[in-house]
């Protein structure tokens, strides 16, 4: 231990909650590539979710966010709604 150095202690956490634990965050790389193509062609989040048999379109929204952060898709005027 270093003399004269105070290391802050962390307060123990209580009542922890794992957020979104019911969601499926796992996608195969080919699925993400296909999703990027669907996004660029104007498919809506709902039609993408249906295509990949995802009951929760929020899973697709999170994947879209991932693709956007990786510069794999571009912004579009129609946003999440899409053109189809």
PyMOL commands that place a pseudoatom at each C-alpha (Angstrom):
pseudoatom trace, name=CA, resn=UNK, resi=1, chain=A, elem=C, hetatm=0, pos=[0.000, 0.000, 0.000]
pseudoatom trace, name=CA, resn=UNK, resi=2, chain=A, elem=C, hetatm=0, pos=[1.211, 3.477, -0.841]
pseudoatom trace, name=CA, resn=UNK, resi=3, chain=A, elem=C, hetatm=0, pos=[1.778, 5.810, 2.087]
pseudoatom trace, name=CA, resn=UNK, resi=4, chain=A, elem=C, hetatm=0, pos=[-0.315, 8.942, 2.083]
pseudoatom trace, name=CA, resn=UNK, resi=5, chain=A, elem=C, hetatm=0, pos=[-2.578, 7.727, -0.736]
pseudoatom trace, name=CA, resn=UNK, resi=6, chain=A, elem=C, hetatm=0, pos=[-6.203, 7.241, 0.058]
pseudoatom trace, name=CA, resn=UNK, resi=7, chain=A, elem=C, hetatm=0, pos=[-8.035, 4.840, -2.179]
pseudoatom trace, name=CA, resn=UNK, resi=8, chain=A, elem=C, hetatm=0, pos=[-11.762, 5.455, -2.154]
pseudoatom trace, name=CA, resn=UNK, resi=9, chain=A, elem=C, hetatm=0, pos=[-13.790, 2.463, -1.134]
pseudoatom trace, name=CA, resn=UNK, resi=10, chain=A, elem=C, hetatm=0, pos=[-16.824, 1.451, -3.065]
pseudoatom trace, name=CA, resn=UNK, resi=11, chain=A, elem=C, hetatm=0, pos=[-20.133, 1.364, -1.339]
pseudoatom trace, name=CA, resn=UNK, resi=12, chain=A, elem=C, hetatm=0, pos=[-21.656, -2.102, -1.451]
pseudoatom trace, name=CA, resn=UNK, resi=13, chain=A, elem=C, hetatm=0, pos=[-24.508, -2.276, -3.900]
pseudoatom trace, name=CA, resn=UNK, resi=14, chain=A, elem=C, hetatm=0, pos=[-27.856, -3.521, -2.765]
pseudoatom trace, name=CA, resn=UNK, resi=15, chain=A, elem=C, hetatm=0, pos=[-30.956, -4.531, -4.656]
pseudoatom trace, name=CA, resn=UNK, resi=16, chain=A, elem=C, hetatm=0, pos=[-29.160, -4.990, -7.970]
pseudoatom trace, name=CA, resn=UNK, resi=17, chain=A, elem=C, hetatm=0, pos=[-31.233, -5.258, -11.090]
pseudoatom trace, name=CA, resn=UNK, resi=18, chain=A, elem=C, hetatm=0, pos=[-30.076, -6.742, -14.368]
pseudoatom trace, name=CA, resn=UNK, resi=19, chain=A, elem=C, hetatm=0, pos=[-31.834, -4.664, -16.978]
pseudoatom trace, name=CA, resn=UNK, resi=20, chain=A, elem=C, hetatm=0, pos=[-33.279, -6.198, -20.126]
pseudoatom trace, name=CA, resn=UNK, resi=21, chain=A, elem=C, hetatm=0, pos=[-32.323, -9.701, -19.054]
pseudoatom trace, name=CA, resn=UNK, resi=22, chain=A, elem=C, hetatm=0, pos=[-35.344, -11.119, -20.868]
pseudoatom trace, name=CA, resn=UNK, resi=23, chain=A, elem=C, hetatm=0, pos=[-34.035, -9.843, -24.204]
pseudoatom trace, name=CA, resn=UNK, resi=24, chain=A, elem=C, hetatm=0, pos=[-31.974, -11.840, -26.664]
pseudoatom trace, name=CA, resn=UNK, resi=25, chain=A, elem=C, hetatm=0, pos=[-28.880, -9.848, -27.639]
pseudoatom trace, name=CA, resn=UNK, resi=26, chain=A, elem=C, hetatm=0, pos=[-27.304, -12.643, -29.687]
pseudoatom trace, name=CA, resn=UNK, resi=27, chain=A, elem=C, hetatm=0, pos=[-27.185, -12.343, -33.460]
pseudoatom trace, name=CA, resn=UNK, resi=28, chain=A, elem=C, hetatm=0, pos=[-25.184, -14.329, -35.989]
pseudoatom trace, name=CA, resn=UNK, resi=29, chain=A, elem=C, hetatm=0, pos=[-22.897, -12.213, -38.154]
pseudoatom trace, name=CA, resn=UNK, resi=30, chain=A, elem=C, hetatm=0, pos=[-24.739, -13.214, -41.369]
pseudoatom trace, name=CA, resn=UNK, resi=31, chain=A, elem=C, hetatm=0, pos=[-28.019, -12.114, -39.720]
pseudoatom trace, name=CA, resn=UNK, resi=32, chain=A, elem=C, hetatm=0, pos=[-26.553, -8.684, -38.981]
pseudoatom trace, name=CA, resn=UNK, resi=33, chain=A, elem=C, hetatm=0, pos=[-25.307, -8.408, -42.550]
pseudoatom trace, name=CA, resn=UNK, resi=34, chain=A, elem=C, hetatm=0, pos=[-28.767, -9.302, -43.853]
pseudoatom trace, name=CA, resn=UNK, resi=35, chain=A, elem=C, hetatm=0, pos=[-30.355, -6.868, -41.395]
pseudoatom trace, name=CA, resn=UNK, resi=36, chain=A, elem=C, hetatm=0, pos=[-28.100, -4.084, -42.676]
pseudoatom trace, name=CA, resn=UNK, resi=37, chain=A, elem=C, hetatm=0, pos=[-29.260, -4.818, -46.230]
pseudoatom trace, name=CA, resn=UNK, resi=38, chain=A, elem=C, hetatm=0, pos=[-32.898, -4.830, -45.131]
pseudoatom trace, name=CA, resn=UNK, resi=39, chain=A, elem=C, hetatm=0, pos=[-32.377, -1.523, -43.313]
pseudoatom trace, name=CA, resn=UNK, resi=40, chain=A, elem=C, hetatm=0, pos=[-30.759, 0.079, -46.351]
pseudoatom trace, name=CA, resn=UNK, resi=41, chain=A, elem=C, hetatm=0, pos=[-33.594, -1.157, -48.580]
pseudoatom trace, name=CA, resn=UNK, resi=42, chain=A, elem=C, hetatm=0, pos=[-36.163, 0.537, -46.313]
pseudoatom trace, name=CA, resn=UNK, resi=43, chain=A, elem=C, hetatm=0, pos=[-37.560, -2.343, -44.257]
pseudoatom trace, name=CA, resn=UNK, resi=44, chain=A, elem=C, hetatm=0, pos=[-39.228, -1.332, -41.002]
pseudoatom trace, name=CA, resn=UNK, resi=45, chain=A, elem=C, hetatm=0, pos=[-38.039, -2.553, -37.628]
pseudoatom trace, name=CA, resn=UNK, resi=46, chain=A, elem=C, hetatm=0, pos=[-41.274, -4.545, -37.344]
pseudoatom trace, name=CA, resn=UNK, resi=47, chain=A, elem=C, hetatm=0, pos=[-40.772, -6.313, -40.674]
pseudoatom trace, name=CA, resn=UNK, resi=48, chain=A, elem=C, hetatm=0, pos=[-37.140, -7.048, -39.777]
pseudoatom trace, name=CA, resn=UNK, resi=49, chain=A, elem=C, hetatm=0, pos=[-38.261, -8.492, -36.423]
pseudoatom trace, name=CA, resn=UNK, resi=50, chain=A, elem=C, hetatm=0, pos=[-40.838, -10.662, -38.194]
pseudoatom trace, name=CA, resn=UNK, resi=51, chain=A, elem=C, hetatm=0, pos=[-38.262, -11.819, -40.749]
pseudoatom trace, name=CA, resn=UNK, resi=52, chain=A, elem=C, hetatm=0, pos=[-35.882, -12.955, -38.001]
pseudoatom trace, name=CA, resn=UNK, resi=53, chain=A, elem=C, hetatm=0, pos=[-38.721, -14.382, -35.883]
pseudoatom trace, name=CA, resn=UNK, resi=54, chain=A, elem=C, hetatm=0, pos=[-38.050, -11.990, -33.003]
pseudoatom trace, name=CA, resn=UNK, resi=55, chain=A, elem=C, hetatm=0, pos=[-41.139, -11.339, -30.900]
pseudoatom trace, name=CA, resn=UNK, resi=56, chain=A, elem=C, hetatm=0, pos=[-39.678, -8.163, -29.419]
pseudoatom trace, name=CA, resn=UNK, resi=57, chain=A, elem=C, hetatm=0, pos=[-38.798, -5.486, -31.994]
pseudoatom trace, name=CA, resn=UNK, resi=58, chain=A, elem=C, hetatm=0, pos=[-36.627, -3.820, -29.334]
pseudoatom trace, name=CA, resn=UNK, resi=59, chain=A, elem=C, hetatm=0, pos=[-34.070, -6.569, -29.973]
pseudoatom trace, name=CA, resn=UNK, resi=60, chain=A, elem=C, hetatm=0, pos=[-33.889, -5.379, -33.579]
pseudoatom trace, name=CA, resn=UNK, resi=61, chain=A, elem=C, hetatm=0, pos=[-33.634, -1.743, -32.468]
pseudoatom trace, name=CA, resn=UNK, resi=62, chain=A, elem=C, hetatm=0, pos=[-30.614, -2.610, -30.321]
pseudoatom trace, name=CA, resn=UNK, resi=63, chain=A, elem=C, hetatm=0, pos=[-29.026, -4.485, -33.233]
pseudoatom trace, name=CA, resn=UNK, resi=64, chain=A, elem=C, hetatm=0, pos=[-29.706, -1.458, -35.470]
pseudoatom trace, name=CA, resn=UNK, resi=65, chain=A, elem=C, hetatm=0, pos=[-27.966, 0.733, -32.887]
pseudoatom trace, name=CA, resn=UNK, resi=66, chain=A, elem=C, hetatm=0, pos=[-25.003, -1.663, -32.952]
pseudoatom trace, name=CA, resn=UNK, resi=67, chain=A, elem=C, hetatm=0, pos=[-24.842, -1.538, -36.758]
pseudoatom trace, name=CA, resn=UNK, resi=68, chain=A, elem=C, hetatm=0, pos=[-25.050, 2.259, -36.733]
pseudoatom trace, name=CA, resn=UNK, resi=69, chain=A, elem=C, hetatm=0, pos=[-22.219, 2.561, -34.181]
pseudoatom trace, name=CA, resn=UNK, resi=70, chain=A, elem=C, hetatm=0, pos=[-20.098, 0.272, -36.370]
pseudoatom trace, name=CA, resn=UNK, resi=71, chain=A, elem=C, hetatm=0, pos=[-20.924, 2.428, -39.442]
pseudoatom trace, name=CA, resn=UNK, resi=72, chain=A, elem=C, hetatm=0, pos=[-22.557, -0.555, -41.150]
pseudoatom trace, name=CA, resn=UNK, resi=73, chain=A, elem=C, hetatm=0, pos=[-25.794, 1.322, -41.909]
pseudoatom trace, name=CA, resn=UNK, resi=74, chain=A, elem=C, hetatm=0, pos=[-26.725, 4.889, -42.700]
pseudoatom trace, name=CA, resn=UNK, resi=75, chain=A, elem=C, hetatm=0, pos=[-29.361, 7.169, -41.249]
pseudoatom trace, name=CA, resn=UNK, resi=76, chain=A, elem=C, hetatm=0, pos=[-32.577, 7.369, -43.196]
pseudoatom trace, name=CA, resn=UNK, resi=77, chain=A, elem=C, hetatm=0, pos=[-35.412, 9.888, -43.342]
pseudoatom trace, name=CA, resn=UNK, resi=78, chain=A, elem=C, hetatm=0, pos=[-38.009, 7.300, -42.458]
pseudoatom trace, name=CA, resn=UNK, resi=79, chain=A, elem=C, hetatm=0, pos=[-36.116, 6.258, -39.309]
pseudoatom trace, name=CA, resn=UNK, resi=80, chain=A, elem=C, hetatm=0, pos=[-37.215, 3.083, -37.549]
pseudoatom trace, name=CA, resn=UNK, resi=81, chain=A, elem=C, hetatm=0, pos=[-40.547, 3.084, -39.333]
pseudoatom trace, name=CA, resn=UNK, resi=82, chain=A, elem=C, hetatm=0, pos=[-38.950, 2.417, -42.710]
pseudoatom trace, name=CA, resn=UNK, resi=83, chain=A, elem=C, hetatm=0, pos=[-40.597, 2.575, -46.073]
pseudoatom trace, name=CA, resn=UNK, resi=84, chain=A, elem=C, hetatm=0, pos=[-42.138, -0.893, -46.078]
for i in range(1, 84): cmd.bond("trace and resi %d" % i, "trace and resi %d" % (i + 1))
show_as sticks, trace
zoom trace
